[in-house]
């Protein structure tokens, strides 16, 4: 395993590899994000491709694993819907196929349960006598999180 301070050879490839290893040692990145980082640093396409290939060979880049981890974290901590997860993965330049694979694992029932869990938590902290206002606020929050209208309706109707 190379550390971020090791030099493989002199030149742009070495510099790009050092930057790439340093970047992925700080946080997980997709191949697209790492390519963008190297592009912003002024490295040519052939150097970026060679570095990405080397990093991939070393086992440090796995967009499928990155997408699964991102999805799990987003659902657990942000209560994000499938739509929000897909948008986040697209922003991180994950391929359409990988996004579809990751989202296949998320059932409609799980989506409803997640929305309901979020809504119940918010509902328990509403002001007395403000049921309709609380429902509007919860509905708006769920909408911003990307839940579908049918899921919203079911969840809001279940509150009482």
trRosetta pair geometry for C-beta under 8 A, 3 or more apart (Angstrom, degrees):
i j d omega theta_ij theta_ji phi_ij phi_ji
1 58 7.4 105 -122 -169 65 114
2 6 4.8 -122 -159 56 90 135
2 8 7.4 -28 -119 -65 148 100
2 17 7.6 -12 116 154 161 113
2 21 5.8 -79 101 -118 109 158
2 58 7.3 -62 17 -126 102 151
3 6 5.2 108 53 -15 74 100
3 21 7.3 126 154 145 22 137
4 18 6.2 90 -173 -166 63 70
4 21 4.7 -173 -99 109 69 102
4 22 3.8 93 -146 -82 132 76
4 25 5.6 -99 -49 11 122 149
5 18 7.6 52 -113 -143 17 109
6 18 7.6 -165 70 -103 51 91
7 10 7.3 25 170 -76 125 52
7 14 5.4 33 -160 -170 81 127
7 18 6.9 -14 -98 -69 63 125
8 13 7.2 -74 76 119 123 99
8 14 5.1 -159 52 -111 82 86
8 17 5.8 4 7 75 131 157
9 13 6.6 16 66 78 104 113
9 14 5.1 -144 70 -63 53 119
10 14 5.9 -67 -130 15 11 152
11 14 5.5 102 57 13 60 102
11 15 7.1 -116 115 -3 34 95
12 15 5.5 -57 -144 39 34 112
12 16 5.9 32 159 -19 70 108
12 43 6.1 145 179 -129 111 91
12 44 7.1 39 148 19 157 97
12 47 4.9 -65 128 -115 116 151
13 16 5.9 -57 -145 39 27 108
13 17 6.1 27 156 -19 64 109
13 47 5.6 -141 -85 -141 64 92
13 50 5.9 -44 -125 100 111 136
13 51 6.7 -176 -152 -66 69 91
14 17 5.8 -55 -144 37 27 110
14 18 6.3 29 156 -20 63 107
15 18 5.8 -56 -151 35 28 112
15 19 6.4 26 153 -16 64 107
15 43 7.7 -172 93 -89 103 115
16 19 5.7 -55 -148 38 32 111
16 20 6.1 32 154 -21 66 108
16 38 5.3 50 -149 -139 106 120
16 41 7.4 158 -110 88 77 134
16 43 4.7 76 -94 -110 125 155
16 47 5.1 142 -12 154 160 111
16 48 6.8 -127 -166 -87 147 50
16 50 8.0 91 84 75 139 95
16 51 4.6 -107 124 -64 115 151
17 20 5.7 -54 -144 37 30 112
17 21 6.2 28 159 -16 65 107
17 51 5.1 -154 -79 -126 68 101
17 54 6.4 -28 -114 86 115 146
17 55 7.6 -176 -135 -58 77 93
18 21 6.1 -56 -145 38 26 107
18 22 6.2 27 155 -18 62 110
19 22 5.7 -59 -149 39 28 113
19 23 6.2 28 155 -22 65 108
19 37 7.2 -169 142 135 113 111
19 38 6.7 136 93 -100 128 79
19 41 6.1 17 177 -68 170 177
20 23 5.7 -56 -147 34 29 110
20 24 6.4 11 162 -5 66 108
20 34 5.8 58 -138 -168 98 115
20 37 7.5 137 -101 89 67 124
20 38 6.4 -6 -72 -68 100 116
20 51 5.2 157 -20 165 155 124
20 52 7.7 -149 -133 -77 152 53
20 55 5.6 -101 144 -70 135 140
21 24 6.3 -61 -141 45 28 98
21 25 6.1 33 157 -26 64 110
21 55 7.3 -160 -74 -107 70 105
21 60 7.6 -63 -116 -152 69 177
22 25 5.8 -58 -147 31 27 113
22 26 7.0 24 155 -19 60 104
23 26 6.2 -62 -161 30 31 108
23 27 7.8 -52 168 48 63 73
23 29 6.2 3 135 -14 108 150
23 34 6.5 152 96 -120 138 85
23 37 5.7 90 -120 146 167 167
24 27 7.5 -92 -142 74 35 39
24 28 7.0 36 -151 -122 78 33
24 29 5.5 -103 -97 25 82 106
24 34 6.7 -2 -60 -97 108 125
24 55 7.0 127 -1 -159 156 131
24 60 5.4 88 130 164 154 123
24 61 7.4 -87 -114 -72 153 79
28 66 5.7 176 159 -121 119 93
28 69 6.7 1 102 86 171 149
29 33 4.3 -131 -168 88 99 123
29 34 4.8 118 119 -56 132 88
29 37 7.3 -29 -159 -12 159 138
29 61 7.7 -42 86 -112 78 92
29 66 7.5 -34 113 -125 18 143
30 33 4.7 96 51 6 78 102
30 34 7.0 -146 91 -3 41 87
30 61 7.7 81 -167 -155 33 97
30 63 5.3 56 -145 -115 93 89
30 66 5.2 168 -86 118 77 162
30 67 7.9 57 -98 -56 117 78
30 92 4.8 117 0 153 137 98
30 93 5.5 177 102 70 137 87
30 94 5.7 -113 -126 -71 151 77
31 34 5.8 -59 -149 39 31 109
31 35 6.2 33 153 -21 66 107
31 52 5.9 73 -154 -154 97 122
31 56 7.3 18 -101 -75 118 112
31 61 5.3 83 -77 -179 84 136
31 63 5.7 -55 0 -61 102 113
31 93 7.3 -110 75 108 68 115
32 35 5.6 -53 -145 36 30 112
32 36 6.3 32 154 -19 64 105
32 92 6.7 131 68 151 117 50
32 93 2.4 -101 100 104 164 144
32 94 7.2 -124 14 -53 129 36
33 36 5.7 -53 -149 35 32 113
33 37 6.4 37 151 -23 64 103
33 92 5.8 -29 -48 -160 118 76
33 93 6.2 179 -41 33 64 117
34 37 5.5 -48 -149 31 34 115
34 38 6.6 29 154 -13 64 104
34 52 6.5 140 101 -102 121 93
34 55 7.0 -116 159 81 161 166
34 61 6.9 -85 9 -101 153 129
35 38 5.9 -59 -151 40 31 107
35 39 6.2 34 150 -22 66 108
35 48 5.3 78 -140 176 78 127
35 52 6.1 0 -77 -71 93 137
35 93 7.9 -103 45 112 113 163
36 39 5.4 -54 -145 36 32 115
36 40 6.3 33 156 -20 66 104
36 93 7.4 164 -26 -17 122 151
37 40 5.9 -55 -151 35 28 110
37 41 6.6 22 151 -14 62 109
38 41 5.5 -58 -150 39 35 111
38 43 4.5 -45 168 43 94 132
38 47 7.4 -153 168 108 129 97
38 48 4.6 152 103 -110 137 97
38 51 6.4 161 -104 67 159 148
39 42 7.7 73 176 -52 32 14
39 43 6.6 -87 -87 56 32 78
39 48 6.4 11 -62 -84 76 150
43 47 4.5 -112 180 89 106 127
43 48 5.3 133 109 -58 115 85
43 51 7.6 2 152 2 159 142
44 47 4.9 91 59 9 79 103
44 48 7.0 -145 97 -6 39 89
45 48 5.6 -56 -146 38 31 112
45 49 6.2 31 157 -20 66 107
46 49 5.8 -51 -145 36 30 112
46 50 6.4 30 156 -18 63 107
47 50 5.8 -56 -149 37 30 111
47 51 6.3 27 155 -17 65 109
48 51 5.9 -60 -148 39 28 109
48 52 6.1 27 157 -18 66 109
49 52 5.8 -55 -144 38 28 109
49 53 6.3 31 156 -20 63 107
50 53 5.7 -54 -149 36 29 113
50 54 6.4 28 154 -17 64 107
51 54 5.7 -55 -148 38 32 111
51 55 6.1 30 155 -17 67 107
52 55 5.7 -53 -141 39 30 110
52 56 6.1 34 155 -21 64 108
52 61 7.0 -14 -161 8 75 169
53 56 5.7 -57 -148 37 27 113
53 57 6.3 31 152 -21 64 106
54 57 5.6 -52 -147 35 31 113
54 58 6.4 30 153 -19 63 106
55 58 5.6 -56 -151 36 32 113
55 60 5.0 -74 -178 62 84 115
55 61 5.2 66 123 -17 103 117
56 59 7.7 51 174 -67 33 21
56 60 7.4 -99 -84 53 24 70
56 61 4.8 -56 -91 57 68 115
59 62 7.5 0 -170 -44 58 110
61 66 7.9 -20 -162 -35 59 129
62 65 4.0 35 107 23 120 114
62 66 6.2 161 89 -19 62 86
63 66 5.2 -53 -142 38 34 118
63 67 6.1 37 157 -22 67 104
63 94 5.5 156 -176 -128 111 85
63 95 6.8 73 132 10 153 92
63 98 5.5 -64 125 -111 109 172
64 67 5.8 -54 -148 35 29 110
64 68 6.5 28 154 -17 63 105
64 98 5.3 -134 -92 -137 68 112
64 101 6.8 -27 -133 88 103 142
64 102 7.5 -178 -154 -62 66 99
65 68 5.7 -52 -146 36 33 111
65 69 6.3 32 156 -17 65 107
66 69 6.0 -60 -150 39 27 109
66 70 6.2 27 154 -19 64 110
66 92 7.5 -146 142 138 124 139
66 94 7.1 -159 93 -93 111 118
67 70 5.6 -53 -143 38 30 112
67 71 6.2 32 156 -22 64 107
67 89 5.4 45 -128 -127 98 127
67 94 5.1 109 -83 -145 115 154
67 98 5.1 161 -13 150 161 112
67 99 6.7 -134 -149 -88 141 50
67 101 7.8 87 98 74 144 97
67 102 4.6 -119 138 -59 115 149
68 71 5.7 -55 -148 35 29 112
68 72 6.4 26 157 -16 65 107
68 102 5.7 -153 -81 -120 60 106
69 72 6.0 -56 -146 37 29 108
69 73 6.2 25 158 -15 65 111
70 73 6.0 -62 -147 40 27 108
70 74 6.1 25 158 -19 65 111
70 85 7.2 138 122 -154 94 89
70 88 6.5 -165 163 120 125 122
70 89 6.3 142 96 -85 145 86
70 92 7.1 -146 -101 27 165 162
71 74 5.9 -58 -144 37 26 109
71 75 6.3 19 160 -14 63 109
71 85 5.1 55 -119 -159 79 136
71 89 7.5 0 -64 -60 90 123
71 102 5.1 -179 -40 171 152 123
71 103 7.6 -155 -121 -75 141 57
71 105 7.9 101 126 65 154 120
71 106 7.4 -130 180 -48 128 127
72 75 6.1 -61 -147 39 27 106
72 76 6.0 18 160 -14 65 114
73 76 5.9 -61 -140 42 27 106
73 77 5.8 -11 176 12 67 115
73 78 7.9 46 133 5 66 98
74 77 7.0 -65 -124 51 18 85
74 78 5.1 -39 -162 44 59 118
74 80 4.0 -37 157 31 102 139
74 84 6.8 -167 169 112 132 105
74 85 5.2 156 87 -99 149 90
74 88 6.3 176 -91 40 153 163
75 78 7.5 -35 -69 59 10 74
75 79 6.8 36 -164 -122 44 27
75 80 5.8 -92 -79 52 47 79
75 85 7.1 -6 -53 -72 88 132
75 106 7.6 -164 -85 -112 146 128
75 114 6.3 -77 -160 -120 94 144
78 84 7.6 -125 117 126 128 145
78 145 7.6 172 147 -133 92 108
79 114 5.6 163 -157 175 81 98
79 115 7.7 126 170 -90 110 39
79 117 7.0 -150 -124 85 124 104
79 118 4.5 119 172 -77 159 124
79 145 6.4 -26 106 -150 87 152
80 84 4.0 -121 -167 90 102 129
80 85 5.3 126 121 -55 122 81
80 88 7.4 -2 -179 -10 160 139
80 145 6.0 -150 -125 -168 46 95
80 146 6.9 28 -170 37 73 123
81 84 4.9 97 52 9 73 99
81 85 7.0 -134 98 -3 39 89
81 111 6.4 54 -142 -148 82 101
81 114 7.4 164 -94 97 59 133
81 115 7.3 30 -89 -70 101 102
81 145 5.3 118 -12 133 100 86
81 146 3.8 -150 56 88 124 96
81 147 4.7 -170 -83 -71 142 60
81 148 7.8 163 -165 -19 147 65
81 151 8.0 148 -122 76 128 161
82 85 5.7 -59 -149 38 31 111
82 86 6.2 32 154 -20 67 107
82 103 5.3 83 -154 -143 107 112
82 106 5.5 175 -90 97 104 142
82 111 6.1 -40 -20 -100 106 124
82 146 7.3 -138 61 124 49 122
83 86 5.8 -53 -147 35 29 111
83 87 6.4 30 154 -18 63 105
83 146 3.5 -155 76 176 110 123
83 147 7.7 -161 25 -67 118 22
83 148 7.8 133 -24 -58 131 73
84 87 5.7 -52 -147 37 33 112
84 88 6.3 34 154 -19 65 106
84 145 5.8 -60 -35 -179 147 57
84 146 3.9 -170 -39 8 87 145
85 88 5.7 -56 -149 37 31 112
85 89 6.3 28 155 -17 65 107
85 102 7.4 -133 145 120 126 122
85 103 6.9 157 92 -90 123 95
85 106 7.8 125 42 -19 156 163
86 89 5.8 -57 -147 38 30 109
86 90 6.3 32 154 -20 65 105
86 99 5.4 81 -132 -174 80 125
86 103 6.2 8 -72 -68 102 140
87 90 5.7 -54 -147 35 31 111
87 91 6.4 34 153 -20 64 105
87 146 7.3 -155 3 -94 127 149
88 91 5.6 -53 -151 34 32 114
88 92 6.5 18 153 -8 64 109
89 92 5.7 -63 -149 45 34 105
89 94 4.1 -53 175 42 94 133
89 98 7.5 -148 175 103 134 100
89 99 4.9 156 102 -102 143 102
89 102 7.1 163 -86 54 161 150
90 93 7.5 41 -179 -78 36 25
90 94 6.8 -84 -78 49 30 80
90 99 6.9 14 -59 -81 77 152
94 98 5.1 -104 172 83 101 126
94 99 5.6 124 108 -58 112 89
95 98 4.8 91 62 9 85 101
95 99 7.0 -148 97 -6 44 87
96 99 5.6 -55 -149 36 32 114
96 100 6.4 33 154 -20 66 105
97 100 5.8 -55 -151 35 30 111
97 101 6.5 31 152 -20 64 105
98 101 5.6 -51 -148 34 35 113
98 102 6.3 32 155 -17 66 105
99 102 5.9 -58 -149 38 30 108
99 103 6.1 19 158 -11 66 113
100 103 6.0 -62 -141 44 28 104
100 104 6.3 45 155 -38 64 99
101 104 5.7 -44 -153 15 29 118
101 105 7.8 30 152 -19 55 97
102 105 6.4 -56 -175 22 37 111
102 106 7.8 22 140 -11 64 106
103 106 5.5 -57 -159 33 52 111
106 110 5.5 -121 -163 80 68 133
106 111 6.4 82 156 -58 103 90
107 110 4.6 102 57 4 79 100
107 111 7.0 -134 102 -5 47 86
108 111 5.3 -50 -150 33 37 117
108 112 6.4 38 151 -18 67 102
109 112 5.7 -52 -149 37 33 111
109 113 6.2 34 152 -20 65 106
110 113 5.6 -51 -144 37 32 114
110 114 6.3 36 155 -22 64 105
111 114 5.9 -55 -151 33 27 112
111 115 6.5 23 153 -14 62 107
111 147 7.1 149 172 -127 100 91
111 148 8.0 39 148 11 139 102
111 151 6.2 -79 131 -110 106 148
112 115 5.8 -59 -149 40 31 109
112 116 6.0 29 155 -18 67 110
112 151 5.7 -144 -98 -136 71 98
112 154 6.5 -34 -137 97 114 139
112 155 7.0 -170 -157 -66 73 97
113 116 5.7 -57 -143 40 28 111
113 117 6.2 34 156 -24 64 105
114 117 5.8 -51 -147 32 28 113
114 118 6.6 27 154 -16 61 106
115 118 5.8 -56 -152 37 31 112
115 119 6.2 28 152 -18 66 110
115 142 5.5 62 -149 -138 104 122
115 145 7.8 170 -107 86 85 134
115 147 4.9 87 -99 -116 131 153
115 151 5.3 117 12 159 168 116
115 152 7.4 -111 -176 -84 145 47
115 155 4.8 -99 128 -73 111 151
116 119 5.6 -55 -142 39 32 111
116 120 6.1 33 159 -21 67 105
116 155 5.1 -149 -85 -124 67 98
116 158 6.5 -17 -125 77 111 148
117 120 6.1 -53 -144 34 26 109
117 121 6.6 28 155 -19 59 107
118 121 6.0 -61 -156 34 28 112
118 122 6.6 20 153 -11 65 108
118 138 7.9 151 122 -157 88 94
118 141 7.3 -149 149 119 123 120
118 142 6.7 144 94 -91 132 90
118 145 7.4 -37 160 8 175 170
119 122 5.8 -61 -150 42 32 107
119 123 5.8 36 153 -27 69 111
119 138 5.0 79 -133 -178 84 131
119 142 6.6 -3 -71 -62 101 128
119 155 4.8 151 -15 167 160 117
119 156 7.1 -133 -145 -79 147 51
119 158 7.8 97 99 71 143 103
119 159 6.1 -110 152 -68 119 120
120 123 5.3 -53 -140 36 31 116
120 124 6.4 37 159 -26 64 102
120 159 7.4 -168 -91 -104 59 91
121 124 6.2 -52 -155 26 27 112
121 125 7.4 5 154 -2 57 109
122 125 6.2 -76 -160 44 35 100
122 126 7.3 60 145 -56 67 86
122 134 7.2 165 138 -174 96 97
122 137 7.3 -150 168 107 134 103
122 138 4.9 158 96 -101 141 102
122 141 6.8 160 -80 48 164 157
123 126 5.8 -24 -160 -19 41 116
123 134 6.3 103 -121 151 60 130
123 138 6.5 10 -64 -76 80 153
123 159 5.1 -155 -108 -141 148 121
126 130 5.6 -152 171 79 102 98
126 131 6.9 81 139 -97 155 45
126 133 7.9 146 -156 82 112 87
126 134 3.7 -12 -120 -98 132 150
127 130 4.2 45 70 14 95 134
127 133 7.8 -9 48 76 107 127
127 134 7.3 -172 33 -62 68 112
130 133 4.4 -49 -177 50 94 118
130 134 5.3 104 117 -31 88 96
131 134 5.7 -58 -145 37 27 111
131 135 6.4 28 156 -21 64 105
131 160 7.8 45 -155 -112 134 68
132 135 5.7 -51 -148 34 32 113
132 136 6.6 33 152 -19 63 103
133 136 5.7 -52 -151 34 33 112
133 137 6.4 30 153 -16 66 106
134 137 5.7 -56 -147 39 32 109
134 138 6.1 31 155 -18 67 108
134 159 8.0 -143 111 153 109 150
135 138 5.8 -55 -142 40 29 110
135 139 6.0 33 156 -22 64 109
135 156 5.3 86 -161 -155 102 106
135 159 6.3 179 -100 74 96 142
136 139 5.7 -56 -146 38 27 113
136 140 6.3 27 155 -19 63 107
137 140 5.7 -54 -147 36 30 111
137 141 6.4 31 153 -20 64 105
138 141 5.6 -54 -149 35 32 112
138 142 6.3 30 154 -17 66 106
138 155 7.8 -134 140 125 118 113
138 156 6.7 154 94 -101 115 89
138 159 7.3 100 73 -52 163 163
139 142 5.9 -56 -147 38 29 109
139 143 6.3 32 153 -22 64 107
139 152 5.6 77 -143 -170 84 115
139 156 5.4 13 -80 -80 104 136
140 143 5.6 -53 -147 35 31 115
140 144 6.4 32 154 -18 64 104
141 144 5.8 -55 -150 36 31 110
141 145 6.5 26 152 -16 64 108
142 145 5.6 -58 -150 38 34 111
142 147 4.5 -41 169 38 93 133
142 151 7.4 -145 166 110 129 101
142 152 5.3 154 104 -107 133 91
142 155 6.6 163 -109 73 166 150
143 146 7.8 69 174 -55 31 15
143 147 6.7 -83 -86 55 32 81
143 152 6.3 23 -68 -91 81 144
147 151 4.6 -108 174 88 105 130
147 152 5.7 134 108 -59 112 82
147 155 7.6 2 148 3 156 145
148 151 4.6 95 58 8 82 103
148 152 6.9 -139 99 -7 43 87
149 152 5.4 -51 -147 34 33 116
149 153 6.3 35 156 -21 66 103
150 153 5.8 -49 -147 33 32 112
150 154 6.5 30 155 -16 63 106
151 154 5.9 -57 -149 39 31 110
151 155 6.1 26 156 -16 67 111
152 155 6.0 -64 -147 40 26 107
152 156 6.0 18 162 -13 67 112
153 156 6.1 -59 -140 41 25 105
153 157 6.1 21 162 -15 63 113
154 157 6.0 -62 -145 40 24 108
154 158 6.4 24 156 -23 61 110
155 158 5.8 -60 -152 32 29 112
155 159 7.2 35 151 -30 62 98
156 159 5.9 -47 -160 15 38 114
